């Protein structure tokens, strides 16, 4: 799939330098950069979930029992 993205001249030059150094196409360098970005974002989202309960005043089990008691 093709996607049109506007890049600055310095970005294009940097991409061209990387592509030339790695003997790959500019598109391949961009695809790799996007893949790495997406993996990094997923990992950050997973880490964000840890410790969310830590600031709560009630114990997780007590909260669960309270909520179930409301049913």
N, C-alpha and C positions, 0 to 999 in steps of 0.2 A: 504494500500500500504506500502510496506517495503522500507526503505531507509537506506543505509549504511553510517554511519558517524563515523569518527575517533575522539575520545575524549582522552584527557589526563587522566592520572591516578587520579589526584586530582579532575577533573570534575566528573569522574565516582564515586569516593568515596563520593563526595558531593551529587550527585544524589541519591546514595544508602541511605545516611543518611536521606535525605528528604523523600524518598519513605518509609523507615522504620518508620520514625516519623509520617507520614500521613497515614500509613497502606495502601499504594497504590503501584502499580508496578512502576518500573523505567520508563517504556514506558509511563505510564499515567502522570508522573511528566514531562517528556520531551514534551508530547503533550500539556499539560497545559502551559508550558513555551513558546512554539512556538505560541500558540494561543494568549497569553498575549503580546508577542513581536509584532505579526502582528497587533493587535489592537492599540498598542502604535505607531507603524510606520504609520498606517493609520491616526491617530489623528495628528501626526506631519506633514504629507503631507497636511492635510486639513488646519492646522494652517499656513503653509508656504504660502498659497494662500492669506491670509489676509495681507493687507498693501503693496502688490507688486506695486501698482500704486503710493504709497506715494512719491517715489523718482522722479517721472516724473515731468517735468516742466509745462506740459500742463494739463488742466482740462480734466477729462474723457469725459464729454459731448462735449467739444470743439474738442477733438480728434476724437470722433465718427462722428461728423459733418464733420470734415476735410476728414476723410477716405471715408465717403459716398459721399462727393463732388468729390472725385477722380474717382468715378464710372462713 
